[in-house]
């Protein structure tokens, strides 16, 4: 893709069922060499962090950057329907600065 996102959204009829991130795949392969034969539904996160489409950018940044974990990409939804994804990099390109202290 032009802008790789590191996440695959799993949907049915437009509704977000879960996400499969690079981290999920790496974890699966570190636990079993047979991960290649696994179904996506067994590897995906069925309860991912999401953002509603009306979430303000600064609030999205607060959600994506916490002391516990940094989310590089999240799904954007409206009433459970997938609209797209927001990358942390998109926020930085728009002029927002990291909230985490360096």
N, C-alpha and C positions, 0 to 999 in steps of 0.2 A: 504494500500500500504506500501511498504518498507519505502519510504520517502514521507510522506504526503505533499501535496503542497498547499492545501487550495484554489484551483482554478479548475474549470471545463471549459475546452475550448469547445466551441460550433462550430462545423465545418459542412461543406457540401462539399463533393468531395475534401476534404483536405484543403479547403479555410476556414480561420478563420472568423466566423460570429460575434463572441463576446465571452465574458468570464462571468462566473458566479462565484463570489467569496463568501467566507463565509460572508464577510461584506454585500454583496447584499442580502443574505438570512436573515441575522439578521435584516437588515433594513426593509425588507418586512414584517417579522413577528412582528416587533415592531409597524408597521403601521396598520396591519390587521391580525386577527386570521385566515382569509380565505386565507392567502397567500399559504397555502398547496395545494390549488386548482388552483393556478396560473400556466400558461405555462412558461417554462424557458425563452422563448423569451421576455416575459414581465418583467422579473426580471434581465436579463443579461445586461451587459454593452456592447452595440453594437459598441462602439468606444474606445476600451481599449488602454492603452499605450502598445506598442510592441517594440521589439528590432529586428533589422535585424540580420541575422546570422553572418554577418561580423563585427558586432559592437565589438569594443575592450572592454575587461573586465572593464577597468577603466572608460570607457564611459558608460557602462551599470550601474556601481555603481553610477555615477553622475545622471543618469536618474532615478534610483530607490530610491536614497536618496536626497530629496530636503528639504529645510526648511519648505515647505508647507505640504509635505506628504511623507511618506515612503511606498514604494511598496515592500511587502515581496516576491512577485512572479510576473513575467511578461511572456507573450507568446513570443516565438522566431519564426520569420517568414522569408520566402524568397518569395518575390513577392506575398504576401498575403496568401501563403500556410503555415500552421502550421507545424513547425519542432519539437517543444518541448517547455519546459518552463525553465526559469532560476530563481532559488530562491536566495534571498539575502544571505541566509545561505550558499549556494554553493560558493559564492564569498568570504565569511568570511573563510570558510574551505580551500579555495585555497590560503589564506594568505593575502587577502585584508582587510584593516581596514576601519571602518566606517568613512565617511567624515564629519559626524555631530559632533559638539563639545558637550562634555558631561558636 
